[in-house]
Amino acid sequence: MQYRSRADSLRMDRRRFAAIVNPIAGRRDATRSVNEIRRLIEEAGGHLDVHQTRGAGHAIELARQLGEQVDALLIVGGDGTVAEVMQGLGPGAAPFVILPTGTENLLARELEMDGAAGRMAETLLRGTESAFDLGMVNGRRLATMGGVGFDAECVHLLSVARRGHISYWSYVGPIGRTFLLHRFPHLRIEVDGEEVFSGQGFVIFGNIGRYAIGLRILEQAQYDDGLLDVAVFPCSSRWQLALHAWSVAGRQHVGRGGVVYRQGRRMRIDGEGCVPVQVDGEAAGFLPIEIEVLAKAVCFLRWRGEPLASDQEKGVSRGSG
């Protein structure tokens, strides 16, 4: 599936917008920012309808309803909210912009969407369309990255304990418990029909280079190259895990400690026992999984000029976040 723009190539201005807002994403309430974006859009002659999600899966439904009714979508939330919206966008759906309010905001950072109201409004009104690949994991779309084994177990534990907004501190308990109790499973990984690994370890796969706390595990990943990346870490002990963490922090993990790094269009991961999987930072069941790339499946809006005046007057930074 490929994204097909509905807009005339010469038309730069948009008028009809919808915001899909997750009110419990991350650590802060985005109401003030959304209201400011709406005000700026209305001053420019446009209209922004705001829709709040009511629970898991509601963002998918909203994206399906709104994706072809508006000129652009504003996604307000973290990576989990973005991932849900991606599930609901079909061919020809409106391009999206992200107002990041989550804990990591991996995709917003990758696409240089910093959340400044003037920049968000200007991007919605006159941003340039750019194609974006997605992954498909057992029928579930992937926007950023996923994991099998250690990090997925952390995510599963957090999903059980989560109540409302989360922060980095929310991960301390799940990570500590997993570090002490995790048993590294035996895995088998195929990329484009070739077996690339068989043994104990954990896996990170995805569409972008960014991972949690600024790490770049999939350092060769590009969101528009028609490929997905996978890094396989051979690991059977906490000592090996610590060594891998050290090498990842120094961006020296590829080719060291037996780490396998591949790119491909299709992947299969299987394992022994009940091995957890996470997709876009959300619990996503257990192995086995089939993964494939959906090249140029959706479209985002890229900022291409100066923000609207109110942000400049307030001294809001225009950095990439």
N, C-alpha and C positions, 0 to 999 in steps of 0.2 A: 504494500500500500504506500502511496506517495501523497504528500500534501499538495492540494491544488488550490491556488489562490482564487478567491471569488472577486477580488477587487480589480478594477481597471488599472493597468500598469501606470497610467499617467495621473491617477488620482492619489494625492498624498494625504488628504484630510479625512478623518473619520468622525462620525457623529454619534453613533449608538453604541453604548458600552454596558457591560454587566460585570459586577464584582461578585466573586464567590468567596465568602469570608468564613474562615474557621475561627470561632471566637475563643477556643481554648488552645490554639497552637502556641507552642513555645512559652516565653516568659512575660509577654506584655500584651496589653490590649491595644489593638490597632484602630479603634474607633475614630480617634482624632485625626489620624493620617488619612483614613478613608474619606472622612468628611471634607478634609482639605483638598484632596484629589477631586472629589465630586464638585466642590465649589469652583475649582480652576477649570474643570471641563465645562461646566455650565457657563462660566464667563466667556469661554471660547465658542459657545454656541452648541455644545454637545449635551448629552444626557447620560448619566450613569445610574443604573438600577443596582441596588445592593441586596444580595441574598445571603443570609447566614446559614451555615450548615447546622443540622440538628443532630448529627451523630455519624457513626461510621457508615460510609457508602453514600451519604447524601450528596457529597460533592460530585460523585459520578453521575447521579441523576440530574443534578443541576447543569452539568457540562453538556449532557445529551440534550437537554431542553433548550439551552441558551446558545450553544455553539454555532448554530447556523442562523440565529435571529439577530445577532449583533455584529458590529464591525470589529470589535476586539474584546477580549476578556481580561479582567484584572483578577489574578489569583492572590488571595490574602491568607497567608499561612506558612507552614513549614514544608519540608520535603514530602511529608505524608499527604498533606492537602494537595500539593502539586501532583503527586503520583495519582491520587484519586481523580483529579480533573483529567489527567492524561487518559484514564480508562474510558472516559465518556466522550472524548473528541473524535469525531469521524472525519473521513475525507471531506475537504472543503470547509471544515470548521474554521471559526475565527482564530486569528493569531492571539497569542497570550503575552501578558506581562505579569511579573511576579513582584508583589510587595512582601518582602520577607519578614516573617514574625516568628519563625521557628527557632530551634536551638542551634542547628547547623546551617540551614539554608544553602545546601550544597549547590543546587542548580541555579539559584539566584546569584550566587557568587560567581559561578562559572560563566554566566551570561551577563555579568557586570550590572546587575540590577540592585541598587543600593538602598532603595526605599525612600529617598528624598521626594517629597510630594510633587514639587515642580517638575522634576525629571520624570517621574512616573506619568504625570498628566501629559507632558510633552511627548513622551514615547507613545502613549496610547493614541494621541491625536495624529502624530506625524512620523512615527517610527518606521524604520525600514524592515520589511519582512525577510526573515532568514529561516531556512529549513532546519529541522532538528530530527535526528534519528531517535527511535525508541527500541527497547528490547521487548521480547515476549517470553515470559517464564511460566510454563504450564498454563498458557492462556491469559496470564496476568501481565499487563504492560509494565515495563521498567523504564524510568526516566533517568535515574542517576546511577546507582550501584546496588549490588546485592552481595550476600555472603552465605557461606555454608560452613557449619561447624561452630567454632569458638564465638565469633562475633554475633552469629545468628542466635546462639543460645542466650547471650546477653540481652538481645532485643526481645526474645520470647519472654524472659523473666521480667523485663521492664513493662511489657505490654500487659502482663497480669497485675502488676503493682500500680500502674499509672492511674492517677487521679487528677484531672484538670491539667493546668499548665505544667510543663516540665522544664528542667534546666540541666546543666552539666552535672550538678550534684545528684540528679535523679539516677544517673548511670553508675554511681559509685558502688552501691550495694550489688546490683546485678553483675558488674564487672568483677568485683571481689569474690563473689560467690562462684562465678564461673571459673575464675582463675584457680580457685582452690579445689573445685570438684570436677571440672571438665575432663572427660575422657576423649582423647582425640580419635575420631573414627577412621576406619579404613575407607578410602574414597577411590573412585575410578572416574577419570575425566577424559572426555573425547572432544576434540575441536575439529569441525568439518570432516568428521568421520575417522580421524586419527586419534588413537589413544596417546595422550601426552603425559599421563600420570596414573600410577596405581600405588597406594600406600596410605599411611596415616598422615593426617594434616588438616588444613583448613583452606578455604578458597574465598577470594574476592573477585567478583566479575562486574562489568558495567559498561557505561557509555561515556563517563567523564573521568578525569583524573583525580578529582577531589574526593577525599574521605574525611572522616571525623577529625576534629581538632587540627585542621590544616594539613594533614598528611596527604601525600599524593602517591597512593599505592599503584594505581593504574596510570603510570606517568606518560604512556604513549597514547592514551585514549583521546579521541576527538569526536565530538558529538555529531559531526556531519560527514564522516568518512565511510559510512555504510558497513562498519565493522563494530564488533563488541570485543572488549579486552578481558582477559582472565589472568589472575596471578594465583598460583598454587604454592602453598607453603608447607613443605614436608615438616611434620612436627609430631612428636610423641611424648613430650615432657614440658613442664613449665619452664625449665631452663632453655630449651630450644625456642619456646614462645618468646621469652625475654630477649634472646639474641635476635630473633626476627623483628621484634618491636624496635630494637636499637638500630638495626640496619634500615628499617623503613623510615625512622625519624631522620636518618642521615641521607635518605634517598639513595641508598646503596644496595637495596635488596635484590634488584634484578640481576640474576646470574650469580648470586651468593647464597650459600647455605642450601643449595639444591633447589632454589626457587625456580619454578617454571612460569614463563610469561609467554602468552600467545594471543593472537588476534584472529578472529574468524566470524563467519556469518551464522554458524550453528554450533551449539555445544550441548553435551549431555553430561550430567553429573549424577552418579549413583553411589551408594555406600551401604555399609553393613550396619544394621540396627536402625534405630529411630533418630535420624540426623536432621536437626532443625535447619530451616532456610529463612533468610530475611531478604526482602525486596524493598528498596527505597527506605530502609530504616524501619520497616514494619514486619511483624511476624507473618510468614508466608508458607506455613505448613512444613512439610518434611520431604526428604529425598524419596524417589528420584525426581529430577527435573530435566525438562527439555527447554533449551534457550535458543532464540533466533532473533536476528536483527530485523527491524522494520525501517528500512531506509527512507529518510525524509518523510516521516509519518505525520508530523505536525509542524507548526510554524510559530515562531516567537517574533516579537517586535524589538528591534535593536535601536537604542537611542542614537540619534544622529545630529544633535545640535545642542544649543544652550537650553537649560531648564527655564521654566516660566519664572517671571520676575519675583514672585513671592519668596521663593527659596533663596534667591540671591540676596534679597533684602533682609532675610532672617539669618543669613550667614550659614546656611546648611551646606555641609561638605558635599562635593560631587565626586568623591572617590568611589572606587568599585566595591567597597565594603569588605 
